Amino acid sequence: MTIFVNTLKRIFRNKVQIFFILLFPLAFMSLGFIGQEQTVKVAVIDHDHTKFTADLVRNLKTKAEIRDVKEENISNDLKILKVDYVVVIEKGFTDDLIQGKDGGITSYSVKESNFSKPVSAFLEQWLNHAKMVVEAAQHNPDSFYTEFTNYDQHGAIQLDHKLAVNEGAERTRSVLGYLIISMLYTSLIVGLFIIFNKNNHTLYRTLTAPVKIKTYMLQIVSSFLCVSFIQISFVLLILKYVYKLYLGSAGFSIFVLLLLFSLVTVSFGVAISSISKNIIQACLIGICLVAPLAMLGGAYFPLEFAPDIIKTLSNFTPVSWVITGIEKLLQGQSLFALGKEVLILIVFSFIFFLLGTFRKADIAK
């Protein structure tokens, strides 16, 4: 563990490296917010607390930023623009809805502003669909919840829900795409670190001790994986609690997926060190490789309308698979449903690591 600990000390002793590990991703990800529409700020005061109202709030989160306000402060909070739209759900609203009664839900907004109209239209359409399901369920509560769940997943609501999710998820995908690019760039630190150790003969001195090249490389990779853990944790916390970036219920799953991708980036840095003779060459090769990997992988922009040949080539980049995984998580799928993406990312990390350690095995001899 000596190499592992010393590597961490050397990394965090360098202020330039700390900047690239922690602050560079945040600065680079700001590009993902450019051109994005302002998020509507919505408050939901739910006095009913049923599965139906909870589902309504969950879906509103995909369309707007949910904020907490007190009922007695609604008027003032609208005036100072703390919120753009407020929904108050009265006690017994769901039971009245199932019985075919109207009312029980009230909305407030600033009349002079059209900013919250999409939320109002979404809410109205959602309730209209619910009333249709009530009629189909013949006002039976159990049947209503069963039918409404099925209708939400397979009926007309799915189309509207998908559009609503895209408004929040599209920004998240864009921002996380820039995070992935910054992770690739910061992975070059791994290659530069290894080359620096080789050029100043630290690597050779280490191998004269009873340390195998595999042990040396394993501890180097482990130390940088630890750094990646710190980097991803720091960035995601800032995005969630400072920038209020929409992550839905997939926050932890995205964190795990990015940790897995960090294994790819660290192995990528090791591979760069293997094919480079010096630090300048490593920088040039790394920069020249990161740009096409990011472009072909869809990190800068979606490849939905790209030519078929670009889509085919993207399958040969690890970036494409982590982006696909993020998109699926934002659409509500679980991490366990990403078996294919996870397996391919592991394969990429294994290939990069083998490329990076192949020539170093010769050095050990």
Secondary structure, DSSP 4 states (H G I P E B T S, - for coil): -HHHHHHHHHHHH-HHHHIIIIIHHHHHHGGGGTTPPPPPEEEEEESS--HHHHHHHHHHHTTSEEE---GGGHHHHHHTTS-SEEEEE-TTHHHHHHTT---SEEEEE-TT--TTHHHHHHHHHHHHHHHHHHHHTTT-HHHHHHHHHHHHHHSHHHHHHHHHHHHHHHHHHHHHHHHHHHHHHHTHHHHHHHHHHHHTTHHHHHHHSS--HHHHHHHHHHHHHHHHHHHHHHHHHHHHHTS----TT-HHHHHHHHHHHHHHHHHHHHHHHHH-SSHHHHHHHHHHHHHHHHHHHTSSS--TTS-HHHHHHHTTSHHHHHHHHHHHHHTT--GGG-HHHHHHHHHHHHHHHHHHHHHHHHHH-
